[in-house]
Amino acid sequence: MKGEHKPATHPDKSSRMVPVTLMFIVLCGFSFYLGGIFNSGGDNIFGKNSISADLSQKKLSPKSTISSSLEIKPSVFPECGLDYQDYTPCTDPKRWRKYGNYRLSFMERHCPPMFERKECLVPPPKGYKIPIRWPKSRDECWYRNVPYDWINSQKSNQNWLRKEGEKFLFPGGGTMFPKGVGAYVDLMEELIPGMKDGSVRTAIDTGCGVASWGGDLLDRGILTLSIAPRDNHEAQIQFALERGVPAMLGIISTQRLPFPANSFDMAHCSRCLIPWTEFGGIYLMEVHRILRPGGFWVLSGPPVNYENRWRGWNTTVEEQKGDFNKLKKLLGAMCFKLYNKKDDIAVWQKTADTSCYDKLKTPTESLPALCDDGTDPDEAWYTPLRTCVSAPGPDAGKLSLKSTPKWPHRLTRPPVRAPPVPGSSSLKHDGSKWMARMKHYRKLLPAIGTDQIRNVMDMNTLYGGFAAALVNAPVWVMNVVSSYGPRSLGAIYDRGLIGSYHDWCEAFSSYPRTYDLLHVDGLFTAESHRCEMKHVLLEMDRLLRPQGHAIVRESKYFVDAVVTLAKGMRWDCNVHDTEYKVENEKVLVCRKKLWYSNSAPRL
């Protein structure tokens, strides 16, 4: 080319180093500046580099990132058909035939592939009303909100619930407590004195019915997570959540429950029909895994009290006696001891003595095996059950029920299992931070602390600080820890709170319209490189009750995009400063409108 070899176009090597060095310094400084913008919120529990991965994936220019907004085209999401009013994407009965019947595995989580995901708004049932407020809701709910009659017609003799006019009433009955759940729990407290002094704080109820047991325990200072699958009982969990009682869809089948080891102080089964001694005792091994050392397993129903009950169980007294002896033998081999027994209730305690497990190092026909070193007892997201007993870890003594502070002191004591999270603060500082944030939230959303909000979910927590700041409010909080984040859920249970592992690229294990308030703190910043924002927001819309609220705390980069998508979901949103007016972080407060579908149900 003309002029190609002019000396002026070829400076010497040393002269070229100056602009190159300057350019390198400028680029490094600019990268540091961007990092400050997108991570100014702090306390991002998923790591501070996730946003940079998202930006590189979207191939945004540096100029576009400075604008502090994500360009999202406005869109209006259509309504789903009325036959989707109780849609649970990952536990959809319409898809059950695709999966096997072995150990009822078809009732477990089976999420639809991406190309089958519904991008529509789930409608409420015809005649839906704003739920009855807590605490009145514990005893009654609107029939049209949960319009299912199967339990009412099939379980009427057991007093689970009854329909009167426009309402379902919950008398507090159950299969094994026909005299009412209060008398049933009174007897249980006689058998387990720790239920009355704050020693027992967290509990799980498997096969919970309409969660009357968990509802009664709330007044006794015990926080119970009730679980049941979608089955022919028709919306047990939806009834529980409509009542304002903690619950989620779940089944002990072929996969572990989404909780870490040593979570619950007590586990309960009242004629839940789980075949505890079958398949090598694999279901009891899962109870053993999630139960804290020194914790209690409570069973009522077959084969307990077989001497007086066997006639009603379509069996013989000899068979029931054999089943009870088999159960006692299996539990003894798994380091449980029969703690107490009276009438229809039997209580076993998981030993805190680690020497008990030495015998399991050499399994026999009568002794189960210890899980090997490659089996992590805390791994609990799509993790298959195994016929082995999880050995107690080095912190077993500290995690035992005897060593755990009594409620409410355990809420503010440093948890044994606080994970080392880069950039995270001490529990004391974390508590102060959340008290300041909650004070600010109450100004932005005065409904917090009133009867307008009962069921709350913190969608991506670390230590449960949001829940701890609400401990004196008439709410319960589902603390969700990312299956891809630091394993802090054990610390949350150590504090006497409840929660679950979850991946927000999928639907949560709950019915539609089951939460009054959803709280998001940096979720989109952390997970935008994996999960599409509109799918997360549509799942939030599915979970929210009409006129429910969402608090989204994010960098402004994502807040503007959330506002755009929220309009298409019929949400009203307002953007606010944070409590300390951090420039690049905002708090978005949204409310879901109540609307009714004009479409006819598809048959």
N, C-alpha and C positions, 0 to 999 in steps of 0.2 A: 504494500500500500504506500501511497505518497506520504513522505515524511516519516516513514516507519523507522528509519535508522538514525534519526537525528539524536545527537548526544543528549539533548535536553530531556528526552523521553526515557533515559536510562540513568537515573541517579545511582550513586554507589550504594553498597549494602548497608553501610552504617546510617545513611540518610533515610533509608526505607524503614529502619527499626523504630524511629520516632513516631510516625503516624500509626504504625501497627500497635505499638505499645499504648499509645493514647486511646486507640479504638478498643483495645482489650480492657483498659480501665473503665472506659465509658460503658461498655457492655456489662461488665461486672456490677458497676454501680446501678445501672438500670435494672438488672435482674434482682438486686437487693431491694431496690425501690418497689418493684412489683410484688416481691415477697411480703414486704411490709403492708402493702395495700390489701392483699387478699388473705392475710393471716392476722390482721390487727385485732380480730375478736379474741384471740388467745384460746386456750383450753380446748383446742380442737383435738378430740380424743382419737382421731383416726390418722393423725400425722399431718404435718404442715406442707407436704409436697404434693398432696392429692390434687390441688387446684392447678398446679403447673402441668400435671399430666393431662388434666382436662383441656387446658388451653392448647397444649401441643396437639392433642387429638383433634381439636376443632380447627387447628391451623389458623388461629387468629393472629393478626399482625399486632406488633406492639402498640401501634396507634389506636387500634380498636379496643385494646384492653384498658387503656387510660380512660376511656369513656365510662368505665365502671358500670356497664350495663350489658346484659346478654340479649341479643336481638332474637325475640320470639314473635312469630307472626300471630296476631289475634285469631282465635278460632272459637267456635261455639260447639260444645260437645252435645251430641244427640242424647235423647232419653233411651235407656234400655227398655225392653218390653216389660209389661207388668209381671210376666212369669219369671223375671229376675229380681223380684222384690226381696227375696231372701238369699241372694246369690253369694256363695262363698267359693271363690275361684279355685282354691287349692284343695277343697273338700267338697267337690261338686258331685252330687249323686248321679247326675246325668253322664258322668264319665266313669263311674265305678266299674261298669262291665269291661272296661279296658284292663282291669287289674285283677290279680288273683284273689281267691278266697282264703288262702292260707293265713291262719291266725288273724283274720279280719283285716288283712293289710290294705284292702281297697278303701278302708275308712281313714287311712293315714293321709298325710299331705302328698298330693300329686298335682303340681301346678301345671296349668296349660302352657304349651310352648308359646313363644313370642307371637307367632303368626295367628294364634287363636285368642290373644288377649282382647278383652272387650274395652273399647274406648268410648264408653257411654256412661251416663249418669244413672245409678240405680234408683228407681222410684220407690216411694213409700207405698204401703198397702192403701187401698181405697178406704177412706175414712180415718186415716192416721191422725192422731192427736199428739200434742206435746206431752211427753211422759209425765206421769204423776211425780211430784217432787219427793225427795228423800226427807224424812224417814218413812213417810206414809207409803212410799213405793214398795217398801219391803213386804207389805201386806196386801197390795193390790196393784193392778195395772190395767190399762185399757185393752179390751179384747181385740179391737181393730189393729192395735200395734203389733200384736203377736197372734194372728187369727188362726190358731191351730187347736183342734179339739181332741186329738188322739189321746193325749195324756189325761185330759178331763174325762173322757169316756172310758178309757181302759184302766185308769188308776183311781177312779172315784172312790172305791172302797178303802183306799190307803190314804186319802185326805191330802194328797199332794197339792191340789188346787181345785177350785170349783168355779163355774161360770155363773154370775148373777147379773142379769141385765147387760150393761155395756162393759162390765169389768170381769177380770179373773181375780179371785181372792186366793190368798195363800195362807191356809190355816196353820201351816207348820207341821203337817203330818209327813209321814214317810213309811216305806215298807216295814222298817224295823222300829219305828217309833210312832205307833198309832195313837198314843196318848199325847203326842206333840213333841216337837223338837226340844223344847225347854226342859221337860222332864228327862229326856234322853241325855242331854248334855249335863244336866245336874248329876246323873248317875256316873257319867264319864269323869266328871270332876272329882267324885269320890274315889275313883280308881286311880286318877292321875292328879295328885295335889299340885303339881307344877303348873297346871292350867290356871290356877288361881293366884299365883304370886309373881307372874311375869316371866317365869322360866320358859314357858312355852309361848312363843310369839307367832311363828309362821307355820302354816299347815297347808296340806294339799288333800283334796277330796276327790278320789277317783270314782267315776261313774256317779256323778253328784246329783242326779235328778234335777230338781229346780233350785238346788243350792240352799235349801232351808238350813242345813247344818252350818254352812259357812256364814249365812246371814245371822244366825243366832250368836255365833262366836264373836261377831264384831263388837257387841256390847260387853263382851268379856275380855276385850283387849287382845284378841287373837285374830290375826289377819290370814284368811284362808283363800287360797286359789283353787277354785272348783273347776274340774275338767270333765268333759264327756265328749264323745264323738257325735257326728251327725248320724242318726240311726232312726229306727222306727219309733223312738220316743218323741221325735218331731220337736226340734228347737228347744231342748233343755237349756242350753247355754244362752240362747236368746232370751228365754224367760228370766234366767238369773241376772243377766245384764240389764234387762228392762226393769228389774227390781232394784238395781243399784248395788248388786253383790258381785265381787270380783270373780271372773270366770273367763275361760277360753276353751276353744275346741282342742281336744287332745285324746289320745288313746294309747294304752300300752299294748303294742302289737309286735312289730318287727324292728322299729326304730326307737332310739332313746328319746325320752321326753326332753324338751329344749331348756333344761336346767342343768347347772353344774352339780358336781358331787357335793354332798354334805350341805344341802340347801335348807331343807325343811326340818323343823323341830318335831313335827307330828304328821303322820299320814293316816288317812281314814278310808275305809271301804264299808259301806252299809249295803249288804246284799247287792254288790255291784256286778256279780256274776262273772268275775274274772277267774278263770281256772288256775288258781295260784300254784297248785302242785304239778300241773302238766308242763310238758316241754322242758323237763329238767329243772323246773322252778325258775324259768327265765324271767317271769314277770315279777316275782319276789326279789330277784337279783337287781332289777331296776329300782324297786322301792328301796332296797338296801343302799344302792348307789346315791340316791338323792336325799336320803335321810341322814341327819347329823348324828355323829356318835353320841349315844345317850338318848337319842330321840325315840319316839314311840310310834308303833304301828298298831292301829285300832281296827278290829274286825268285828262286825256284827252281821248276823245271818249265817247261813250254812257254812261250816258244820258246827258253829258255836251253839251251845245249849241244845245239842242234838237230843239229849234225854227227854226234853219236853216239846221240842219243835219238829221232830222228824216226820210226824204224820202230815204236816202241811207241805212237805218238800218232795212228795212223790218218790219216796225211797224207803229203806228199812233202817231201823235203829242200828243194826250191825254195820250197814254200809256207812252211815254217818259217823259212827264211832271210829271206824277204820279211816275215814277221810280226816277226822280231827287229829288222830294219832299221827297220820302221815304228815299233816301240816306242822304239828309240833316238832316232829323229828327233823323236817327240812329246815325250819326256822332255827332250831338248835344248832344244826350243822353250819348255818350261816351266821353264827354268833349273835343270835337273838335269844333272849330269855323271856319266859312267860312272866310278866310283871304283875298282872292282876286279872281277875276274871269274876264276873258276876252277871247273873241272868243272861241276857243276849249279847253281852259285850265282853270281848277278850282283848287284852292289851299286852303286846310284846315290846321289849326295849332292846334297841341295838346297843350292844356292849361298847364301851369306850376302852376296853382292855385289849390292846393290840396283840397281846400274846395269844389270844384266842385263835388268831388267824394262822398261827404256826402249823396247826394240824392240817390246814388246807394246802400246804405246800406239797403234800403227797396225797392227791385225791384218790378216793376209792368209790365203790358203787354207792356207798351211803354218804360220802362227803363230796361236795362240789369242789371245783378247782378254783384257785386264785387266778385272777387275770394276770397275764404276763406283763413285763415291764413296758412293752410296746403299746399297751392299752391305756390311753389317757382317760381317767375317770371323769374329767371335766369336759371332754369333747362331747358335744351334745347337739350338733346341728346336722341332720341326716346321717347319724351315726348308728350302724346296726347294733341291735342287742346281741350280747354273747352270753352263753351259759357259763359264766364265771363270776366270782365275787370280787368286787373292787377292793383291793387291799388298802388299809388306812395309810395315809401319807405321813410325812414327818411332823405335820402340824395337827395330827389327829387329836392330841391332848388339848391343844389350844382351841380346837374347833368343837370340842365336846359341849354338850348342853350344860354340863356342870361348870365349865370354864367360861361360857358365854355370859356376858353381863345380862342381868334381867332387864326386861322392858320397863320403862322407856330409856334406861341408861345406855343400852347398847346402841341407840341411834347416834349418839355423839361420841362414843368411844372409837378409837382408831380400829378399823376392821383388820382381822388377822390376814385376810387375803387381798389387801390393797395392792394391785399390780404396779410394777414400776413403769409409769407412763411418762415419756419425755415431755417436759414442760408443764406437767400437772402440779397442782399445789397440794399442800397438806389438807387434811380433812377439816381442820379448824378454819383455815383460810377459805376452803371451798364452801363451808357453811356460811361464813360471813358474806362471801360473794353472792350466794343464792338468796340470802335474806335481803340484800340490797336490790337484787334483781326482782324478787317477789314484791317488794314494796313498790317498785316502779310498775310492775305488771298490774298490780291492783289499781293503780291510777289509770292505766290505759284500759283495763277491763274490770270495772267494779263488780261484775258478776262473780268473780273469784271469791270464794268464801261464803256465798249465798246458796240458797237451795236451787238455784238455776244450774249449778254445776255439781255433778256427783261422780261420774265415771271419767277419769282423766288418764291420758297416756303421755308419757315422756318418751318420744320416739327414738332418741339416741343419747342415752345418759352415760355418765361415767360412774359416779359413786351414788347416784340417787339424790343429788343435792336439791333438785327441783321438788321431788316428793318430800324430802325432809323439811323443806320450807313450808309445806302445806300440811304438816302432820297434825296441826290443831284445827284445820278446816274440816267441814263435813264431807270429805271426799276420800276416795281411794285412788292410788296411782299405779298403773301398770308401767314398770320401768323396763324399757327395751334396750338391750345391748346388742350392737351389731355383731353378727357372726364373723365379720371380717375385722373387728376392732380388738382392742385390749380386753382380756378376759376379766372384766370387773364385776360380773354378775354375782360371783361368790361373795364379794365385799358388800354388795347390796343386801344379800340375804343375811350376812353377818350383822348388818345394821338393823335387822328386823323389818325389812321392806321386801316386796315381792317383785318379780319381773320374769322376763323371758329373753332368750336369744332370738334373733330374727335377722333376715336379709331383706332389706326394703326394695330389692329388685323383684320381690315376690309379694303376694297378698298375705296379710296377717291372718292368723287363725281365729277369726271372729265373724259374727254375723254383721250385716249392714245395720247402720243406725244404732251403734252400741256405745259411743263415747260422746260426752258433752264438750270435752276440751282436748285438743291435741297440741303438744308442745314440741317444737322443732328447734334445735340449737346446732347450726352448722351442718346439718345432714346433707344438704345439696352440695356444699363445699367439699364435703368428705367423699360423697358417693357419686357425684355427677359423672365421673369417668367410667362407672359401671352401670348405673341405673338411669333410665330416661326420666327426666323431670316430670313430664306429663303423666307417666304411669304412676309415679309416687303420689302425685297430687290427686289423681283419680282414685287411688286407694284410700287416701285421706278422706275424700268426699264420701266414699262408700262407708267408712267407719263412723263418720260424724253423724250425729242426730240432726234433723232439721232444726235450725236456729242454734246449733252448736257452734263453738268457736275454735279457731286455730291461732296459735301464737308462733310466728316464724321469725327466728333470730338468725340473720344471715348477713353476709357482705352485700353491699348495694348492688354488686354485680349480679347476684341472683335474685334479690328482692324484686327488682323491676320485672324480671321474667315471671316470677310467681304471681305478681299482680295481674299481668297480661293473661296468663292461663286461668287464674281464678275467676276472672270476669266471664270466661266461657263456661265455668262450672256453676254460675249463679251465686257466687260469693261476693259479699261486700267487704272491701279491704281498705285499711288506712295504714299509712307508713308513719312511723314515729322514730325519734331518736332513742338511743339507748340511755340507760340511767346516767352514764358518764359522758354522753354525747360524743361517742367515738365516731370520727368522721366517716369512716368507710364501713361501718356496721350499722344496720338498722333493725328495728323491731316492727314486724308486720302483724297487725291484728285483723283477723278476718271472721266473718260470720256467714254461715251457710243458710241460704233462704229456705223457707218451707214452700214446696211446690207440689202439685199433684199432676200425675200423668193423664193425658187425654186419650192415650191409646188403650185398646182393648187387650186383655190377656190372650196370648197365643196358646192354643190347645195342642 
